[in-house]
Amino acid sequence: MLYRAPAPDFGRTTTPRIAEVPPETARPLWSVMIPTYNCANYLAPALESILAQDPGREQMHIEVVDDSSFLDDPAAIVNQLGQGRVLFHKNHHNLGMFHNFNACLNRSRGHLIHILNGDDYVGPDFYRKMADTFQQSPECEAVFSRSFIVNSQGQITGTSNFCHSLAVAANDPREFLMGNPLRTPGVAVRRSFYERHGGFDTRFSHIGDWDMWVRAVVHGGARMLDEPLA
């Protein structure tokens, strides 16, 4: 039985509604949403890591959502590597990180959503292993993995921590109370969770991801894989 932690009430009013996908829309398993902002130098490895395990259009929607970059041209990277497989959208003006994350959620249509920042990448078999875990744990709204910590030269300098309380399906957020052990590229969430509980809280400048993962654990339950996959 899942541990049911009491849900904190922060009186939040800034978690926007994420609309349901229209019923006539084709629904792939995955929406891989790639928010970018002035990081085109790192975008190629991110796209290459996704395309290397691409199961096809019917199973995966891939889209770069650029937050009005002005120092580089992510569209050129998408056109070069995506060859029509990767969609590209540019916001009319800069929204800020968590507003752009919410734009990604609203543009998604897959049953599972993976937000992969444009300067991150995934390891081989990320999508298969995450999908298998969701299938094995239908009660979970989120699946986490450990992540490699990589510097700007591409060197691995460490790995993120494992949450022992999430080794099996759980609603136990205690390991999150003093810090965020997760890295965004190692997180996948059911779109239905965002539809029910809203998007990222835009009051936050830096910890909106931490807040979201706590909400996913408390309100939906999650599992974590003791393996760095991103």
DRENSEPA-823019 format. One record per residue (C-alpha): residue number from 1; x, y negated, z negated. Coordinates in steps of 0.5 Angstrom, whole numbers. Example, Ala and Ser with C-alpha at 12.3 -4.5 7.8 and 13.67 -1.06 7.14 Angstrom:
num = 1	east = 25	north = 9	up = -16
num = 2	east = 27	north = 2	up = -14
//
This chain:
num = 1	east = 0	north = 0	up = 0
num = 2	east = 3	north = -7	up = 2
num = 3	east = 5	north = -12	up = -4
num = 4	east = 0	north = -17	up = -4
num = 5	east = 3	north = -24	up = -6
num = 6	east = -1	north = -30	up = -8
num = 7	east = -1	north = -35	up = -2
num = 8	east = 2	north = -41	up = -4
num = 9	east = -2	north = -47	up = -2
num = 10	east = 2	north = -53	up = 0
num = 11	east = -4	north = -57	up = 3
num = 12	east = -1	north = -57	up = 9
num = 13	east = -5	north = -61	up = 15
num = 14	east = 0	north = -61	up = 20
num = 15	east = 0	north = -54	up = 23
num = 16	east = -3	north = -54	up = 29
num = 17	east = -8	north = -50	up = 32
num = 18	east = -6	north = -45	up = 37
num = 19	east = -11	north = -43	up = 42
num = 20	east = -13	north = -36	up = 44
num = 21	east = -11	north = -34	up = 51
num = 22	east = -17	north = -35	up = 56
num = 23	east = -20	north = -28	up = 57
num = 24	east = -19	north = -28	up = 65
num = 25	east = -11	north = -29	up = 64
num = 26	east = -7	north = -23	up = 65
num = 27	east = -3	north = -21	up = 58
num = 28	east = 4	north = -18	up = 58
num = 29	east = 7	north = -15	up = 52
num = 30	east = 12	north = -20	up = 51
num = 31	east = 12	north = -28	up = 52
num = 32	east = 20	north = -29	up = 51
num = 33	east = 20	north = -37	up = 50
num = 34	east = 26	north = -41	up = 51
num = 35	east = 26	north = -48	up = 48
num = 36	east = 32	north = -52	up = 50
num = 37	east = 35	north = -59	up = 49
num = 38	east = 41	north = -61	up = 52
num = 39	east = 44	north = -54	up = 51
num = 40	east = 45	north = -52	up = 59
num = 41	east = 52	north = -50	up = 58
num = 42	east = 49	north = -44	up = 53
num = 43	east = 43	north = -42	up = 57
num = 44	east = 46	north = -38	up = 62
num = 45	east = 48	north = -32	up = 57
num = 46	east = 41	north = -33	up = 54
num = 47	east = 38	north = -32	up = 61
num = 48	east = 42	north = -26	up = 63
num = 49	east = 41	north = -22	up = 56
num = 50	east = 34	north = -23	up = 57
num = 51	east = 34	north = -21	up = 65
num = 52	east = 39	north = -15	up = 63
num = 53	east = 33	north = -11	up = 60
num = 54	east = 27	north = -14	up = 64
num = 55	east = 21	north = -9	up = 64
num = 56	east = 18	north = -13	up = 70
num = 57	east = 13	north = -19	up = 70
num = 58	east = 7	north = -14	up = 68
num = 59	east = 10	north = -13	up = 61
num = 60	east = 14	north = -19	up = 60
num = 61	east = 13	north = -27	up = 61
num = 62	east = 19	north = -31	up = 61
num = 63	east = 19	north = -39	up = 61
num = 64	east = 24	north = -44	up = 59
num = 65	east = 21	north = -50	up = 56
num = 66	east = 26	north = -56	up = 56
num = 67	east = 25	north = -62	up = 51
num = 68	east = 26	north = -67	up = 56
num = 69	east = 34	north = -66	up = 56
num = 70	east = 38	north = -72	up = 59
num = 71	east = 45	north = -69	up = 58
num = 72	east = 45	north = -63	up = 63
num = 73	east = 40	north = -60	up = 68
num = 74	east = 37	north = -53	up = 65
num = 75	east = 32	north = -53	up = 71
num = 76	east = 39	north = -52	up = 75
num = 77	east = 41	north = -46	up = 71
num = 78	east = 34	north = -43	up = 71
num = 79	east = 33	north = -43	up = 79
num = 80	east = 40	north = -40	up = 80
num = 81	east = 39	north = -34	up = 75
num = 82	east = 32	north = -34	up = 75
num = 83	east = 31	north = -33	up = 82
num = 84	east = 23	north = -34	up = 81
num = 85	east = 23	north = -29	up = 75
num = 86	east = 24	north = -35	up = 70
num = 87	east = 19	north = -40	up = 69
num = 88	east = 21	north = -47	up = 68
num = 89	east = 17	north = -53	up = 64
num = 90	east = 20	north = -60	up = 62
num = 91	east = 16	north = -64	up = 57
num = 92	east = 14	north = -71	up = 59
num = 93	east = 18	north = -74	up = 53
num = 94	east = 22	north = -71	up = 47
num = 95	east = 18	north = -68	up = 42
num = 96	east = 23	north = -65	up = 37
num = 97	east = 24	north = -58	up = 35
num = 98	east = 18	north = -56	up = 32
num = 99	east = 13	north = -59	up = 36
num = 100	east = 17	north = -56	up = 42
num = 101	east = 16	north = -49	up = 39
num = 102	east = 9	north = -50	up = 38
num = 103	east = 9	north = -52	up = 46
num = 104	east = 12	north = -45	up = 47
num = 105	east = 7	north = -42	up = 43
num = 106	east = 1	north = -45	up = 47
num = 107	east = 4	north = -44	up = 53
num = 108	east = 5	north = -36	up = 52
num = 109	east = 1	north = -31	up = 54
num = 110	east = 4	north = -24	up = 51
num = 111	east = 1	north = -20	up = 45
num = 112	east = 8	north = -21	up = 42
num = 113	east = 12	north = -27	up = 42
num = 114	east = 20	north = -28	up = 42
num = 115	east = 22	north = -35	up = 41
num = 116	east = 30	north = -35	up = 43
num = 117	east = 33	north = -42	up = 43
num = 118	east = 37	north = -44	up = 49
num = 119	east = 44	north = -43	up = 46
num = 120	east = 42	north = -36	up = 43
num = 121	east = 42	north = -29	up = 46
num = 122	east = 39	north = -22	up = 45
num = 123	east = 43	north = -15	up = 45
num = 124	east = 42	north = -9	up = 49
num = 125	east = 35	north = -6	up = 48
num = 126	east = 32	north = -12	up = 43
num = 127	east = 26	north = -12	up = 46
num = 128	east = 25	north = -4	up = 47
num = 129	east = 27	north = -3	up = 39
num = 130	east = 22	north = -9	up = 37
num = 131	east = 16	north = -6	up = 41
num = 132	east = 17	north = 1	up = 38
num = 133	east = 17	north = -2	up = 31
num = 134	east = 11	north = -6	up = 32
num = 135	east = 8	north = 0	up = 35
num = 136	east = 10	north = 4	up = 29
num = 137	east = 8	north = -1	up = 24
num = 138	east = 1	north = -4	up = 27
num = 139	east = -1	north = -7	up = 20
num = 140	east = 5	north = -12	up = 21
num = 141	east = 5	north = -19	up = 24
num = 142	east = 12	north = -20	up = 25
num = 143	east = 18	north = -16	up = 26
num = 144	east = 25	north = -18	up = 24
num = 145	east = 32	north = -16	up = 25
num = 146	east = 39	north = -18	up = 23
num = 147	east = 43	north = -23	up = 27
num = 148	east = 50	north = -24	up = 29
num = 149	east = 53	north = -31	up = 27
num = 150	east = 57	north = -33	up = 33
num = 151	east = 61	north = -40	up = 34
num = 152	east = 61	north = -44	up = 40
num = 153	east = 67	north = -40	up = 43
num = 154	east = 62	north = -34	up = 43
num = 155	east = 66	north = -31	up = 37
num = 156	east = 62	north = -27	up = 32
num = 157	east = 64	north = -29	up = 25
num = 158	east = 59	north = -25	up = 21
num = 159	east = 52	north = -22	up = 21
num = 160	east = 46	north = -25	up = 17
num = 161	east = 43	north = -21	up = 11
num = 162	east = 38	north = -16	up = 11
num = 163	east = 32	north = -16	up = 7
num = 164	east = 31	north = -10	up = 3
num = 165	east = 24	north = -12	up = 1
num = 166	east = 22	north = -11	up = 8
num = 167	east = 26	north = -4	up = 10
num = 168	east = 18	north = -2	up = 10
num = 169	east = 12	north = -6	up = 12
num = 170	east = 11	north = -11	up = 6
num = 171	east = 8	north = -18	up = 4
num = 172	east = 14	north = -19	up = -1
num = 173	east = 17	north = -26	up = 0
num = 174	east = 21	north = -26	up = -6
num = 175	east = 28	north = -25	up = -2
num = 176	east = 26	north = -32	up = 1
num = 177	east = 25	north = -36	up = -5
num = 178	east = 32	north = -39	up = -5
num = 179	east = 34	north = -39	up = 2
num = 180	east = 32	north = -37	up = 9
num = 181	east = 36	north = -30	up = 11
num = 182	east = 33	north = -30	up = 18
num = 183	east = 35	north = -33	up = 24
num = 184	east = 30	north = -35	up = 29
num = 185	east = 33	north = -30	up = 35
num = 186	east = 32	north = -24	up = 31
num = 187	east = 24	north = -25	up = 30
num = 188	east = 18	north = -23	up = 34
num = 189	east = 11	north = -25	up = 32
num = 190	east = 4	north = -23	up = 34
num = 191	east = 1	north = -28	up = 38
num = 192	east = -6	north = -26	up = 34
num = 193	east = -2	north = -29	up = 28
num = 194	east = -1	north = -36	up = 30
num = 195	east = -8	north = -36	up = 33
num = 196	east = -10	north = -35	up = 26
num = 197	east = -5	north = -38	up = 22
num = 198	east = -3	north = -44	up = 26
num = 199	east = 4	north = -46	up = 29
num = 200	east = 10	north = -49	up = 26
num = 201	east = 9	north = -54	up = 21
num = 202	east = 11	north = -61	up = 24
num = 203	east = 13	north = -64	up = 17
num = 204	east = 19	north = -61	up = 17
num = 205	east = 26	north = -63	up = 21
num = 206	east = 30	north = -57	up = 19
num = 207	east = 26	north = -51	up = 15
num = 208	east = 20	north = -50	up = 19
num = 209	east = 22	north = -44	up = 21
num = 210	east = 23	north = -41	up = 14
num = 211	east = 16	north = -44	up = 12
num = 212	east = 14	north = -40	up = 18
num = 213	east = 17	north = -33	up = 17
num = 214	east = 15	north = -34	up = 9
num = 215	east = 8	north = -35	up = 12
num = 216	east = 8	north = -29	up = 16
num = 217	east = 10	north = -24	up = 11
num = 218	east = 5	north = -27	up = 6
num = 219	east = -1	north = -27	up = 10
num = 220	east = 1	north = -21	up = 15
num = 221	east = 6	north = -17	up = 13
num = 222	east = 13	north = -16	up = 16
num = 223	east = 18	north = -11	up = 17
num = 224	east = 26	north = -12	up = 18
num = 225	east = 31	north = -7	up = 22
num = 226	east = 38	north = -7	up = 18
num = 227	east = 41	north = -8	up = 25
num = 228	east = 44	north = -14	up = 28
num = 229	east = 40	north = -14	up = 35
num = 230	east = 41	north = -22	up = 37
//
